[in-house]
Amino acid sequence: MSTSKVSISLIILMIGLALVIQPSHAQDSKQEFLNAHNLARASVGVGPLTWDNKVAGYARTYANTRKGDCKLVHSRGPYGENILVWSRGDLSGVAAVNSWFKEKVNYDYNSDSCTNGKQCRHYTQLVWKKSTRLGCAKVRCNNGGTFITCNYDPAGNSAGQRPY
């Protein structure tokens, strides 16, 4: 088996484990968000992100506005953004990042498009080479769900450009 197939298999295994393992607050720290992002980025040869307190402050402010309704609505702010709503209680930030990374199988690099109408743009933002700064936030919603947002500066998913 080639090295790339082994690497992909290991990443998929790690994603599966992260989604099954009981989430903990340790998986919501800025370092855990960064580690999860940078592991995904390294898998496609993209450099690491750095944590940015301004971007994180924006993410925190927006997440707090969603606490009351927990709706999957983008902020339409100045940054690239991935969001996830989990209605079944708590979900770790690492699990959210891993769910965005799983969209890799839906991305066709040659055509720079999502395959068969499936979602892949969370993945492309996650690995967007020109994005260098990250800020994420997580809130437990009033309905018991979880809202997670990660913002990227500069924003990715620019039309006509590939992520890496």
C-alpha positions, 0 to 999 in steps of 0.5 A, spaced: 500 500 500 502 506 498 504 511 503 499 516 501 493 511 501 496 509 508 496 516 510 489 517 508 487 511 512 490 513 518 486 520 517 480 517 516 481 512 522 482 518 527 476 522 524 472 516 526 475 515 533 474 523 534 467 522 532 465 516 537 470 518 543 466 522 548 467 530 547 471 533 552 472 541 554 480 539 552 478 538 545 475 546 545 481 549 547 484 554 541 490 549 541 486 543 540 482 547 534 489 549 531 492 542 532 486 539 528 486 544 523 494 544 522 493 536 521 488 537 516 492 542 512 499 538 513 495 532 509 495 536 503 502 540 504 499 546 506 502 550 511 499 551 518 495 557 521 496 561 527 491 563 532 488 570 532 485 573 538 481 578 533 479 573 529 477 569 535 473 575 538 469 575 532 467 568 532 466 568 539 461 574 538 457 571 533 457 564 536 454 568 542 448 571 538 446 564 535 446 561 542 438 563 543 436 559 536 442 555 534 441 556 527 445 554 522 446 561 519 453 564 517 455 571 519 456 574 513 462 577 516 469 579 513 472 572 514 472 566 511 467 561 516 465 554 517 460 553 522 456 547 525 450 545 529 449 539 533 442 538 536 444 532 540 448 535 546 455 537 546 460 536 540 467 538 541 471 543 536 475 537 534 470 533 532 467 539 528 474 540 524 474 533 523 467 533 520 469 539 515 475 535 513 471 529 511 468 533 506 475 531 502 472 525 499 467 530 495 472 535 492 475 534 485 481 538 485 482 537 477 475 541 476 475 545 483 468 542 484 464 538 489 462 531 486 455 529 485 452 535 488 455 534 495 458 539 500 466 540 500 466 547 501 468 547 508 473 542 507 476 547 501 476 553 506 479 549 512 485 547 507 485 554 503 493 556 503 492 563 503 488 563 509 493 564 515 490 566 521 484 562 525 479 564 530 474 559 533 468 559 538 463 554 541 457 555 545 452 550 548 445 553 545 439 554 549 436 548 546 441 544 549 445 543 542 452 546 540 454 551 535 461 551 533 464 557 528 471 557 525 473 564 522 479 564 517 483 570 515 484 572 509 477 568 507 478 562 502 473 559 497 475 565 492 472 563 485 476 561 480 482 559 485 484 552 488 485 551 495 492 549 494 
